[in-house]
Each structure stands twice: as structure tokens, then as C-alpha cells.
């Protein structure tokens, strides 16, 4: 693993040097971006090589002369490392021009430092091979991402987002600690290997506790409450990293613990399919009701985490039912969607970041007509939108198609496996339709039509590093969608590392499926190119004029007559009003010549409303009451340490 740790050291070096060069802003950004990109590229190359060769490597260090920090890179960890390093690479490149206008050089330097720590800690989380190593890396990841969320800490909204994220991160960590405590209580050591020998009751408790803890990080409903606040608050390239790969460490934790426990009960698959269905459907419903473009994308992370969970749940159901093909299809589809989502969601957040960077607003209804002046941003955003909706020939279709096939394999089973398979299939269909409605709203309101406010007028898309990142990610969405074979093989190599005994599953069915996808995509592209050629020939030599959109005979149309995001989604949201209640605020119109009025609408997240009341507010209230402990007297701090040591002596 020497190459892996070399990549980590280069990344951390890039963040550390930025602190030294804080006063030389441009040089600091150049060196930081170069070293972060170089480290990520080296780590990506190493992870891909290891994944293709299906290799496994370990390394161990002594910590405090007591504990052993052990790391292992197998097929599963290598697969997640590919996503982590790839997205972080393009996020680092994107940041060069995104942070160009920063008015605070020191804040930018600190940002790059914590960015490097976040990348390194995510990589260490997915390679940790014992409890101590895992929790140490997990806490570093949570703390570094917290400081990135509060980058604009002068804003009360950003501080609230940071506090909310901090609370849910550590509530989730408490459940993981509890699960590891149960494992240690039975086995007496911190290694992961002993989990398979635990009693079934302990295994069930560990699975449930870790599902809650990792689900909180992944954004599983109802533990997703922090996510719609943190993603809009963070800089857009950090939103891309957090949504694209950081929340996937929660998915990694769920599937890794499942494999370590060797506990193949139908309950595990049922939990994941039900949680995935609820997260997927409600995530996209809440996204439909959002007016903030980054908040909308954040809710789509909840939706796609739901799709991934359903894929993994189908895989677990296949294992418990003795159906190897169903298991492989579910696991490989879910894991491939981890990679696909990291690509198209990062692309969408970067596109939204370009829009926010140039217009200064995140309000969807304040924009419009941007594709006229932001052609690259608009085109790549549309590609990302088609991919996230699961439409061919883009990458989102491939992974969802495998999950669908896995679900249909379960229809032939009996009892709960049949019910769960039907639930997954119906949920995927509903999610796909709602996602398409949501992104037609976003693309139509933001990029088409006419500018609704001055913020959307006369914009540009200068910033080559931002455009390059978006173009490459958009190209990846197309390449995976047309040529999925090699990427399916990568996900199958990751599945083989789970130790489920399915290493010899024949590749012929997967070769046939991917071959048909490539054939269909090729025909589609051929027809598309033919139509474009016919159009070009038909319009060749003809003058093309530009005029206003036909107003249906109305002689004085205004931009206020365009559809808004709220009006577009209103009829759909009405169907889901029991779980997405709508609040409307508007003044009544009075008199023959009414004065100017206002209208506001807000879709309530039921989990946000109740968990804030039950968890967040009590925790913050407790912290306020304990504020007297932090008084600044070093003598009392030393006293706290001595008191803790004395108390620990009673238990050791």
C-alpha cells in the first residue's frame, strides 16, 4: 500500500502548503490545486490498478504504542477509492477559478487545508481494517467536513447548517460506537475479523445500530435532516464532494459490516429495501418543492441513496433466498450506482455552482434563459439531468437497469422476497417519473425562457477550470452509458471482495446485457446524428432570424407570465400533501385596483420538523447549559483531565 500512502501524503502536503503561502493568493491556489490533483490522480491510478487485478494489500502502524492502526485495500475499498479520488480530483481543479474572487486569503488557505484532510480521511475510512482505525478516520472526516460546511461562517444560515451537521454526525457516530462496543464485548479485540463468530442476536443489534449510524452520514430518511442545509451552505465543489462521495462512506459502512457479520437473514434485505423506497420517493418529492437549486440537488442525494439501498437490499435478499444471480445483480447495480451518482451529482453541483457564482442567487425562480450565454454549463447540466433521471444512453440508466433486473429475479420467489422485489420495482418506477418531472422544472425554469430578474441578465461562464471539470464529468456520463462493460466488471470485482461465495458466477449474462445496452445506445446515437445532419442540410444557406416567443396573440407579454418552479410542481406535490405539507403565505387581493401583493410557498419536510424538535433542539439546549464548563481557566481544565483519569481507574 506504499503507493496509496504516497498519494495521501501528497494530498495532505498540498493542503498544508496552502497555509504557509496564504499571503500569496494565486501561488497558493496553484500549488494547492496542483498537489491535491496530483495526489488524487496517483491514488485513482493505484485504486484502479488494484481493482482490475482484484488484488488485496494490508499495512499496519502502532498508535500511541498501544493500539494498532491497520489498513487493507481489497476490491470493495478500491471501488470506493476510485469514486473518492476521481470526484476529488475534478473538485480540486474546479476550485481554482471558483475561489478566484475570494476576499479572504487566509480563509481560502484554511479551506484547502481542510479539503485535503477530508480527501485523505475518506480514503482512510474505506481502507480501515479495525475499529480504532475506522473510528479515528471517521471522526477526522466528520470534523474536516464540518469546517468546510461553515466556510462562510459569517452567515447565520451557514452556522446553523454546520451545527446541524455536527449534531447528526456525532449522534450517528454514537450508534457506530455502540455497535463496535457490542462487538468488542463479545470478541475482546478491536479487529473486524471476529464479527462473523458473534451470536445472531449480537449480529442483529450491530447491523441495526450501524445502519442508523451510517445511514445518518449517508442521508437515509429520516436521518437526512442535516443534508439539505449543509450542501447549500458549503462551496459548490465541496457540495459535489460531500454529495458525490462523502455520503457514500455511509453506504460503504453498511455493506462492509454486512459482509463482516456473515449474517444472511432476510431481515437485512427487507430493512434496506424499505428504507431505500421511502428515502427515494420522499427525497424526490421534497426536491420537487424546493426553490433553492442547491437544496433541490441535496434532496436528490437522498433519492439516489434510496436507489442504492434498494439495489443492495435486492442483493441481500438474493443471498438469503439462495438466488446467486439476483444477489449479484442487486449488489453490482447498487455499487455501480454509487459510482454513477458520484459522477452525475458532482456534475450537477458544479453546474449549479457556476450558476450561483455568476448570478449571485440560488433561487430557481429568479433565473431563466441562462443557456443563451452559458452554453457549456447548460449543456453539461442537461446531460447530468438526463443521467440522474435514469434515461438512456447515460450512466444512470445502466445501474438502475441492473437493479430492475435484480428485482424482477425476485418476483419468482415467495413470501417476503416477492413483496420486497415488487416494492423495489414500483418505487424505482415512481422515483424515475418524479425525477424527470423535477429536472424538466429545473432546466426549463433556470436555463430556458427569458431572464426573470436582472441577476440572470448578461451573465457569462468564464472560468476554464470549472468548465473543464464539468465537460469531463459530462463525457463520463455518456461513456459509461454507452460502454458499460468495463464498469460492470469493476463493480463485479468489488462484489467478489464481499466473500459471499459467488466468485465463480458466469459473466455471460452480464456480457449479454452490457452488449445489448451498447447496441441500443449506438442505434440511438446513429439516429440522432442522422436527424442533426438532415437538419443541417435543410437549413444550409438559409437566413435564420431571432424573435420573441409567440405569446398566443397577447401583444405585451412579460417575463412574469412564464411558468415558475412552484406552479410547475404544484399539481404533483398536491398528490403527496400528507407527507409533504405545503405552506402558503400571500396577501388577499382587495379592491378594483389592488396594490402589489406577495406570494410564498414552502414544502415542509416532516422529518426535519420532528427531528429538529426531538434531537437537535434538546442537544443544542444541553450544550448551552454546559457552556459554563468552557471558562478559559487552564487550571480547571487540568482538573477535568485528572478527574477523568481517576474515574477511569475504577473501570480498568
ZALOKE-520549 format. One record per residue (C-alpha): residue number from 1; residue in one letter; x, z negated, y. Coordinates in pm, whole numbers, plus 50000, padded with zeros to 5 digits. Example, Ala and Ser with C-alpha at 12.3 -4.5 7.8 and 13.67 -1.06 7.14 Angstrom:
// residues 2
- rolum kevo c1 c3 c2
- 1 A 51230 49220 49550
- 2 S 51367 49286 49894
This chain:
// residues 652
- rolum kevo c1 c3 c2
- 1 X 50000 50000 50000
- 2 X 50300 50033 50230
- 3 X 50156 50344 50399
- 4 X 49828 50160 50461
- 5 X 50001 49868 50632
- 6 X 50220 50109 50831
- 7 X 49903 50265 50970
- 8 X 49764 49919 51056
- 9 X 50087 49823 51238
- 10 X 50086 50146 51441
- 11 X 49726 50082 51545
- 12 X 49796 49721 51649
- 13 X 50112 49833 51830
- 14 X 49904 50077 52035
- 15 X 49668 49801 52144
- 16 X 49950 49556 52219
- 17 X 50149 49804 52430
- 18 X 49841 49865 52644
- 19 X 49860 49501 52758
- 20 X 50224 49546 52862
- 21 X 50153 49869 53052
- 22 X 49831 49750 53217
- 23 X 49955 49829 53569
- 24 X 50050 50189 53482
- 25 X 49698 50302 53402
- 26 X 49747 50665 53299
- 27 X 50061 50596 53096
- 28 X 49887 50302 52931
- 29 X 49590 50517 52828
- 30 X 49815 50798 52700
- 31 X 50029 50569 52483
- 32 X 49734 50360 52360
- 33 X 49528 50665 52262
- 34 X 49829 50835 52102
- 35 X 49928 50535 51888
- 36 X 49569 50450 51791
- 37 X 49507 50813 51695
- 38 X 49839 50839 51506
- 39 X 49771 50519 51312
- 40 X 49415 50629 51226
- 41 X 49536 50974 51119
- 42 X 49803 50823 50894
- 43 X 49552 50578 50747
- 44 X 49299 50859 50693
- 45 X 49556 51073 50512
- 46 X 49658 50780 50291
- 47 X 49296 50689 50208
- 48 X 49203 51049 50126
- 49 X 49507 51088 49900
- 50 X 49424 50767 49717
- 51 X 49057 50861 49682
- 52 X 49125 51211 49549
- 53 X 49378 51078 49298
- 54 X 49145 50789 49201
- 55 X 49437 50552 49243
- 56 X 49448 50176 49287
- 57 X 49712 49965 49459
- 58 X 49750 49596 49549
- 59 X 49959 49382 49782
- 60 X 49980 49006 49831
- 61 X 50120 48774 50102
- 62 X 50143 48397 50133
- 63 X 49942 48244 50418
- 64 X 50043 47901 50557
- 65 X 50247 47850 50238
- 66 X 49921 47757 50066
- 67 X 49682 48050 50045
- 68 X 49738 48397 49908
- 69 X 49624 48694 50118
- 70 X 49559 48967 49862
- 71 X 49462 49328 49933
- 72 X 49352 49603 49697
- 73 X 49282 49970 49764
- 74 X 49063 50131 49499
- 75 X 48819 50421 49508
- 76 X 48541 50226 49685
- 77 X 48762 50079 49956
- 78 X 48935 50418 50004
- 79 X 48597 50585 50058
- 80 X 48505 50338 50333
- 81 X 48855 50368 50481
- 82 X 48800 50743 50519
- 83 X 48493 50677 50735
- 84 X 48662 50394 50930
- 85 X 48979 50584 51017
- 86 X 48804 50919 51083
- 87 X 48546 50780 51328
- 88 X 48801 50552 51497
- 89 X 49038 50848 51539
- 90 X 48783 51054 51733
- 91 X 48656 50749 51922
- 92 X 49013 50681 52044
- 93 X 49051 51043 52158
- 94 X 48708 51031 52325
- 95 X 48801 50715 52516
- 96 X 49085 50884 52707
- 97 X 48857 51056 52958
- 98 X 48564 50820 52912
- 99 X 48767 50531 53060
- 100 X 48939 50752 53317
- 101 X 48728 50622 53606
- 102 X 48769 50255 53517
- 103 X 48823 50046 53831
- 104 X 48985 49756 53646
- 105 X 49313 49849 53468
- 106 X 49353 49506 53309
- 107 X 49006 49525 53157
- 108 X 49088 49869 53016
- 109 X 49411 49736 52863
- 110 X 49231 49441 52707
- 111 X 48968 49682 52580
- 112 X 49230 49891 52396
- 113 X 49384 49574 52252
- 114 X 49056 49455 52100
- 115 X 48974 49812 51994
- 116 X 49296 49820 51790
- 117 X 49218 49478 51640
- 118 X 48867 49597 51545
- 119 X 49000 49907 51366
- 120 X 49264 49705 51180
- 121 X 49023 49426 51081
- 122 X 48761 49671 50948
- 123 X 49029 49830 50731
- 124 X 49140 49486 50608
- 125 X 48782 49383 50528
- 126 X 48728 49671 50285
- 127 X 49064 49610 50115
- 128 X 49041 49227 50092
- 129 X 49074 49110 49730
- 130 X 48991 48737 49757
- 131 X 48760 48510 49955
- 132 X 49019 48378 50202
- 133 X 49144 48727 50287
- 134 X 48792 48860 50322
- 135 X 48658 48586 50549
- 136 X 48969 48586 50770
- 137 X 48941 48963 50819
- 138 X 48563 48938 50863
- 139 X 48591 48679 51141
- 140 X 48860 48879 51323
- 141 X 48633 49184 51305
- 142 X 48336 48991 51445
- 143 X 48535 48836 51731
- 144 X 48709 49157 51837
- 145 X 48382 49350 51839
- 146 X 48222 49069 52043
- 147 X 48482 49114 52318
- 148 X 48425 49491 52311
- 149 X 48049 49444 52349
- 150 X 48098 49235 52667
- 151 X 48335 49492 52824
- 152 X 48110 49494 53134
- 153 X 48081 49114 53132
- 154 X 47981 49100 53499
- 155 X 47637 49225 53390
- 156 X 47392 48956 53276
- 157 X 47240 49208 53032
- 158 X 47578 49263 52866
- 159 X 47648 48891 52840
- 160 X 47310 48839 52673
- 161 X 47387 49120 52429
- 162 X 47722 48961 52350
- 163 X 47575 48615 52292
- 164 X 47301 48759 52069
- 165 X 47556 48949 51864
- 166 X 47778 48641 51841
- 167 X 47494 48423 51714
- 168 X 47376 48668 51446
- 169 X 47733 48744 51337
- 170 X 47804 48381 51266
- 171 X 47465 48299 51119
- 172 X 47532 48584 50876
- 173 X 47885 48454 50815
- 174 X 47739 48113 50723
- 175 X 47539 48274 50441
- 176 X 47851 48454 50315
- 177 X 48042 48124 50329
- 178 X 47763 47959 50130
- 179 X 47776 48232 49865
- 180 X 48154 48205 49836
- 181 X 48118 47827 49820
- 182 X 47889 47860 49518
- 183 X 48137 48095 49351
- 184 X 48428 47861 49420
- 185 X 48230 47561 49298
- 186 X 48185 47720 48956
- 187 X 48518 47902 48919
- 188 X 48758 47672 49106
- 189 X 48956 47958 49262
- 190 X 48925 48196 49556
- 191 X 48966 48517 49356
- 192 X 48684 48768 49325
- 193 X 48752 48833 48957
- 194 X 48587 48512 48835
- 195 X 48242 48604 48972
- 196 X 48147 48800 48660
- 197 X 48169 48485 48445
- 198 X 47929 48274 48657
- 199 X 47584 48166 48528
- 200 X 47295 48400 48606
- 201 X 47132 48150 48845
- 202 X 47453 48129 49049
- 203 X 47482 48508 49048
- 204 X 47128 48545 49180
- 205 X 47191 48295 49462
- 206 X 47520 48463 49553
- 207 X 47356 48806 49564
- 208 X 47070 48685 49787
- 209 X 47297 48489 50023
- 210 X 47544 48774 50057
- 211 X 47261 49023 50106
- 212 X 47137 48816 50401
- 213 X 47488 48768 50541
- 214 X 47598 49128 50501
- 215 X 47252 49253 50595
- 216 X 47285 49076 50929
- 217 X 47600 49276 51003
- 218 X 47453 49599 50869
- 219 X 47138 49570 51080
- 220 X 46886 49535 50798
- 221 X 46535 49443 50916
- 222 X 46466 49169 51025
- 223 X 46833 49072 51083
- 224 X 46886 49374 51311
- 225 X 46781 49197 51632
- 226 X 47132 49199 51787
- 227 X 47183 49570 51728
- 228 X 46952 49726 51996
- 229 X 47118 49501 52257
- 230 X 47483 49534 52156
- 231 X 47504 49913 52119
- 232 X 47371 49996 52470
- 233 X 47595 49725 52621
- 234 X 47922 49846 52469
- 235 X 48114 50154 52593
- 236 X 47984 50463 52415
- 237 X 48289 50522 52193
- 238 X 48266 50158 52082
- 239 X 47894 50210 52014
- 240 X 47999 50505 51797
- 241 X 48247 50288 51603
- 242 X 48012 49991 51567
- 243 X 47715 50202 51459
- 244 X 47917 50459 51267
- 245 X 48143 50233 51063
- 246 X 48143 49863 51157
- 247 X 47789 49801 51034
- 248 X 47888 49982 50712
- 249 X 48119 49692 50628
- 250 X 47794 49509 50555
- 251 X 47697 49786 50311
- 252 X 48044 49761 50158
- 253 X 47999 49387 50110
- 254 X 47663 49430 49935
- 255 X 47782 49693 49689
- 256 X 48117 49520 49627
- 257 X 47955 49185 49545
- 258 X 47703 49362 49320
- 259 X 47988 49520 49125
- 260 X 48187 49195 49106
- 261 X 47891 48993 48980
- 262 X 47820 49239 48696
- 263 X 47459 49126 48729
- 264 X 47237 49424 48646
- 265 X 46892 49277 48685
- 266 X 46602 49490 48821
- 267 X 46555 49233 49100
- 268 X 46868 49353 49282
- 269 X 46748 49711 49297
- 270 X 46397 49603 49399
- 271 X 46532 49393 49687
- 272 X 46738 49681 49823
- 273 X 46464 49943 49791
- 274 X 46200 49723 49960
- 275 X 46439 49615 50238
- 276 X 46552 49976 50279
- 277 X 46197 50111 50302
- 278 X 46096 49851 50563
- 279 X 46416 49899 50766
- 280 X 46395 50276 50751
- 281 X 46032 50312 50855
- 282 X 46026 50040 51122
- 283 X 46366 50144 51255
- 284 X 46246 50495 51334
- 285 X 45909 50369 51465
- 286 X 46082 50138 51714
- 287 X 46319 50421 51807
- 288 X 46020 50639 51897
- 289 X 45905 50382 52153
- 290 X 46238 50347 52337
- 291 X 46312 50476 52689
- 292 X 46685 50395 52680
- 293 X 46878 50671 52498
- 294 X 47144 50437 52354
- 295 X 46885 50178 52250
- 296 X 46694 50457 52075
- 297 X 47007 50558 51883
- 298 X 47067 50193 51794
- 299 X 46728 50173 51622
- 300 X 46815 50488 51430
- 301 X 47107 50295 51285
- 302 X 46852 50053 51140
- 303 X 46666 50353 50999
- 304 X 46973 50503 50832
- 305 X 47088 50170 50694
- 306 X 46746 50165 50529
- 307 X 46810 50508 50373
- 308 X 47149 50391 50242
- 309 X 46993 50076 50094
- 310 X 46727 50281 49917
- 311 X 46999 50502 49769
- 312 X 47194 50201 49645
- 313 X 46872 50039 49524
- 314 X 46789 50351 49320
- 315 X 47140 50332 49173
- 316 X 47093 49966 49077
- 317 X 46752 50047 48927
- 318 X 46914 50322 48721
- 319 X 47175 50075 48591
- 320 X 46917 49810 48497
- 321 X 46693 50074 48333
- 322 X 46972 50231 48130
- 323 X 46945 50564 48315
- 324 X 47303 50672 48399
- 325 X 47210 50993 48586
- 326 X 46965 50808 48811
- 327 X 47231 50544 48879
- 328 X 47499 50798 48969
- 329 X 47263 51000 49190
- 330 X 47149 50689 49376
- 331 X 47495 50542 49429
- 332 X 47663 50873 49517
- 333 X 47379 50969 49754
- 334 X 47388 50630 49924
- 335 X 47766 50634 49961
- 336 X 47768 50994 50085
- 337 X 47509 50894 50345
- 338 X 47749 50621 50458
- 339 X 48000 50895 50541
- 340 X 47742 51137 50681
- 341 X 47581 50877 50903
- 342 X 47920 50773 51037
- 343 X 47976 51134 51146
- 344 X 47644 51233 51300
- 345 X 47569 50895 51454
- 346 X 47913 50885 51618
- 347 X 47848 51236 51747
- 348 X 47510 51132 51892
- 349 X 47651 50822 52062
- 350 X 47933 51027 52211
- 351 X 47682 51284 52336
- 352 X 47471 51006 52486
- 353 X 47790 50861 52636
- 354 X 47867 51191 52808
- 355 X 47513 51199 52948
- 356 X 47532 50839 53072
- 357 X 47885 50892 53207
- 358 X 47782 51194 53416
- 359 X 47431 51091 53526
- 360 X 47474 50714 53559
- 361 X 47147 50637 53380
- 362 X 47038 50565 53022
- 363 X 46668 50625 53098
- 364 X 46537 50921 52900
- 365 X 46253 50986 53147
- 366 X 46497 51010 53440
- 367 X 46678 51307 53287
- 368 X 46586 51665 53198
- 369 X 46734 52014 53200
- 370 X 47085 51892 53118
- 371 X 47164 52167 52870
- 372 X 47185 52418 53156
- 373 X 47501 52251 53288
- 374 X 47611 52063 52974
- 375 X 47601 52338 52714
- 376 X 47862 52191 52476
- 377 X 47716 51841 52495
- 378 X 47363 51973 52450
- 379 X 47454 52198 52157
- 380 X 47652 51931 51970
- 381 X 47376 51675 52035
- 382 X 47120 51914 51886
- 383 X 47342 51959 51577
- 384 X 47366 51580 51541
- 385 X 46989 51553 51585
- 386 X 46920 51806 51310
- 387 X 47167 51627 51083
- 388 X 47013 51283 51134
- 389 X 46667 51429 51061
- 390 X 46794 51538 50719
- 391 X 46739 51910 50777
- 392 X 46946 52180 50604
- 393 X 47209 52315 50638
- 394 X 47352 51993 50785
- 395 X 47519 51697 50617
- 396 X 47228 51452 50642
- 397 X 47023 51677 50414
- 398 X 47279 51666 50131
- 399 X 47296 51288 50093
- 400 X 46921 51240 50134
- 401 X 46861 51518 49879
- 402 X 47068 51331 49620
- 403 X 46875 51011 49691
- 404 X 46548 51205 49650
- 405 X 46661 51344 49313
- 406 X 46767 50996 49200
- 407 X 46425 50866 49299
- 408 X 46247 51140 49102
- 409 X 46457 51049 48797
- 410 X 46295 50705 48818
- 411 X 45941 50841 48818
- 412 X 45967 50892 48441
- 413 X 46041 50520 48391
- 414 X 45780 50248 48355
- 415 X 45665 49935 48536
- 416 X 45862 49824 48844
- 417 X 46117 50108 48825
- 418 X 45834 50363 48861
- 419 X 45679 50175 49156
- 420 X 46015 50134 49332
- 421 X 46100 50502 49284
- 422 X 45766 50611 49432
- 423 X 45814 50369 49723
- 424 X 46159 50513 49797
- 425 X 46038 50875 49780
- 426 X 45737 50818 50007
- 427 X 45943 50613 50253
- 428 X 46210 50884 50275
- 429 X 45942 51143 50350
- 430 X 45784 50929 50623
- 431 X 46124 50850 50775
- 432 X 46220 51219 50784
- 433 X 45899 51319 50963
- 434 X 45921 51038 51219
- 435 X 46291 51106 51283
- 436 X 46213 51471 51354
- 437 X 45941 51365 51600
- 438 X 46180 51122 51770
- 439 X 46461 51371 51821
- 440 X 46232 51650 51938
- 441 X 46131 51396 52202
- 442 X 46493 51320 52297
- 443 X 46616 51679 52302
- 444 X 46303 51805 52477
- 445 X 46295 51540 52750
- 446 X 46669 51497 52809
- 447 X 46812 51846 52767
- 448 X 46522 52085 52824
- 449 X 46281 52134 53111
- 450 X 46380 52055 53468
- 451 X 46567 51754 53615
- 452 X 46321 51472 53672
- 453 X 46541 51281 53919
- 454 X 46846 51352 54134
- 455 X 47064 51181 53872
- 456 X 47013 51480 53642
- 457 X 47089 51744 53907
- 458 X 47425 51920 53947
- 459 X 47592 51741 53655
- 460 X 47899 51868 53473
- 461 X 48071 51790 53144
- 462 X 48434 51764 53247
- 463 X 48646 51560 53010
- 464 X 48818 51767 52744
- 465 X 48899 51473 52513
- 466 X 48530 51382 52499
- 467 X 48424 51740 52427
- 468 X 48689 51792 52158
- 469 X 48573 51484 51968
- 470 X 48209 51596 51980
- 471 X 48286 51954 51874
- 472 X 48493 51844 51572
- 473 X 48226 51596 51458
- 474 X 47956 51862 51501
- 475 X 48166 52103 51293
- 476 X 48197 51834 51023
- 477 X 47816 51804 51009
- 478 X 47795 52177 50937
- 479 X 48088 52196 50693
- 480 X 47959 51909 50475
- 481 X 47610 52056 50484
- 482 X 47727 52399 50364
- 483 X 48015 52299 50135
- 484 X 47921 51955 49998
- 485 X 48101 51984 49662
- 486 X 48430 51815 49755
- 487 X 48249 51537 49943
- 488 X 48020 51468 49649
- 489 X 48330 51439 49432
- 490 X 48475 51187 49677
- 491 X 48159 50976 49653
- 492 X 48166 51004 49271
- 493 X 48525 50877 49272
- 494 X 48406 50581 49478
- 495 X 48121 50514 49232
- 496 X 48363 50520 48939
- 497 X 48551 50229 49101
- 498 X 48240 50008 49061
- 499 X 48320 49960 48693
- 500 X 47970 50045 48574
- 501 X 48094 50229 48265
- 502 X 47985 50568 48398
- 503 X 48328 50723 48446
- 504 X 48250 50995 48189
- 505 X 47925 51120 48339
- 506 X 47939 51502 48321
- 507 X 47998 51676 48654
- 508 X 47798 51988 48557
- 509 X 47464 51871 48713
- 510 X 47638 51783 49040
- 511 X 47828 52113 49044
- 512 X 47499 52297 48995
- 513 X 47321 52105 49271
- 514 X 47601 52148 49525
- 515 X 47636 52514 49428
- 516 X 47266 52572 49497
- 517 X 47292 52392 49832
- 518 X 47585 52614 49933
- 519 X 47398 52927 49818
- 520 X 47085 52832 50014
- 521 X 47285 52745 50326
- 522 X 47472 53074 50307
- 523 X 47146 53271 50291
- 524 X 47009 53073 50587
- 525 X 47319 53138 50796
- 526 X 47314 53505 50699
- 527 X 46954 53543 50817
- 528 X 47033 53352 51137
- 529 X 47332 53575 51217
- 530 X 47123 53885 51142
- 531 X 46849 53774 51383
- 532 X 47109 53698 51651
- 533 X 47265 54041 51603
- 534 X 46926 54214 51630
- 535 X 46851 54017 51947
- 536 X 47188 54111 52095
- 537 X 47132 54480 52023
- 538 X 46775 54471 52157
- 539 X 46882 54317 52490
- 540 X 47204 54515 52529
- 541 X 47217 54698 52862
- 542 X 46901 54529 52993
- 543 X 46896 54308 53301
- 544 X 46784 53952 53238
- 545 X 46624 53756 53523
- 546 X 46562 53385 53555
- 547 X 46240 53232 53691
- 548 X 46038 52916 53668
- 549 X 45843 52825 53356
- 550 X 45489 52960 53357
- 551 X 45261 52688 53489
- 552 X 44939 52809 53321
- 553 X 44812 52953 53650
- 554 X 44892 52642 53855
- 555 X 45067 52755 54173
- 556 X 45253 52435 54267
- 557 X 45400 52274 53953
- 558 X 45636 51977 53990
- 559 X 45876 51806 53751
- 560 X 45636 51511 53730
- 561 X 45399 51732 53534
- 562 X 45642 51753 53240
- 563 X 45590 51551 52928
- 564 X 45758 51211 52934
- 565 X 45903 51041 52629
- 566 X 45623 50782 52642
- 567 X 45341 51036 52645
- 568 X 45504 51243 52370
- 569 X 45530 50947 52130
- 570 X 45206 50768 52226
- 571 X 44981 50914 51955
- 572 X 45233 50840 51678
- 573 X 45300 50486 51796
- 574 X 44928 50417 51801
- 575 X 44923 50455 51421
- 576 X 45186 50181 51389
- 577 X 45045 49944 51652
- 578 X 45009 49649 51408
- 579 X 45390 49636 51359
- 580 X 45488 49793 51693
- 581 X 45252 49649 51955
- 582 X 45257 49835 52287
- 583 X 45262 49650 52620
- 584 X 45147 49846 52926
- 585 X 45177 49748 53291
- 586 X 45009 49954 53561
- 587 X 44812 49901 53879
- 588 X 44449 50008 53881
- 589 X 44371 50316 54088
- 590 X 44129 50232 54368
- 591 X 43955 50431 54640
- 592 X 43914 50800 54712
- 593 X 44272 50830 54833
- 594 X 44468 50591 54607
- 595 X 44811 50468 54705
- 596 X 45120 50520 54490
- 597 X 45094 50345 54156
- 598 X 45335 50250 53877
- 599 X 45319 50260 53501
- 600 X 45546 50086 53248
- 601 X 45521 50067 52871
- 602 X 45724 49873 52618
- 603 X 45709 49871 52238
- 604 X 45768 49522 52101
- 605 X 45997 49465 51806
- 606 X 45819 49194 51605
- 607 X 46145 49070 51454
- 608 X 46306 49049 51799
- 609 X 46013 48849 51929
- 610 X 46004 48594 51645
- 611 X 46373 48558 51553
- 612 X 46466 48500 51915
- 613 X 46220 48214 51917
- 614 X 46320 48075 51576
- 615 X 46701 48127 51573
- 616 X 46862 48248 51894
- 617 X 46695 48019 52148
- 618 X 46742 47699 51938
- 619 X 47110 47785 51876
- 620 X 47177 47852 52244
- 621 X 46990 47535 52337
- 622 X 47207 47336 52094
- 623 X 47522 47486 52244
- 624 X 47404 47389 52593
- 625 X 47356 47030 52479
- 626 X 47706 47025 52326
- 627 X 47869 47166 52639
- 628 X 47993 46817 52734
- 629 X 48245 46839 52445
- 630 X 48437 47109 52634
- 631 X 48560 46897 52926
- 632 X 48922 47013 52962
- 633 X 49093 46684 52867
- 634 X 49380 46761 52624
- 635 X 49394 46400 52502
- 636 X 49037 46409 52377
- 637 X 49099 46747 52211
- 638 X 49386 46590 52016
- 639 X 49150 46305 51928
- 640 X 48899 46556 51786
- 641 X 49170 46702 51563
- 642 X 49278 46359 51434
- 643 X 48916 46262 51368
- 644 X 48860 46583 51170
- 645 X 49174 46515 50961
- 646 X 49061 46158 50886
- 647 X 48715 46278 50779
- 648 X 48865 46548 50556
- 649 X 49080 46287 50380
- 650 X 48764 46126 50243
- 651 X 48673 46450 50062
- 652 X 49017 46552 49932
